[in-house]
Amino acid sequence: MALGSMRERITIQKKTVTTDEIGQKIEVWKDFLTCRAYANGLSGTEYYEAMRINAENTVVFTIRYDKRLANIDPIKYRILWNDKTYNLDNTDNVMYRNMYLKLRGRTDNGNA
């Protein structure tokens, strides 16, 4: 994949737990990493399979490998892109070559 095709700017956020002024634990999303990505919607068989399980609002973001994301936990991270929030479903270190990461995210706020 040519680096020039990574035209989209995404922000990866990490969920942290903090304590408010009265001692209650609250979840806060903080910016973790901003980077360039290639964003691609699902097509063909992937799209129809996603429709079957009501996950058609899925986008696959391909980014350059970053060791800070090597063991990313989809529950603790999410992606912000084009004024939408994408919850991570899956991550893939492409061919285990530490060159690219594919992050599959799904949004619940409108069509992707």
Secondary structure, 3 states (H helix, E strand, C coil): CCHHHCCEEEEEEEEEEEECCCCCEEEEEEEEEEEEEEEEECCHHHHHHHHHCCCCCEEEEEEECCHHHCCCCCCCEEEEECCEEEEEEEEEEHHHCCCEEEEEEECCCCCC
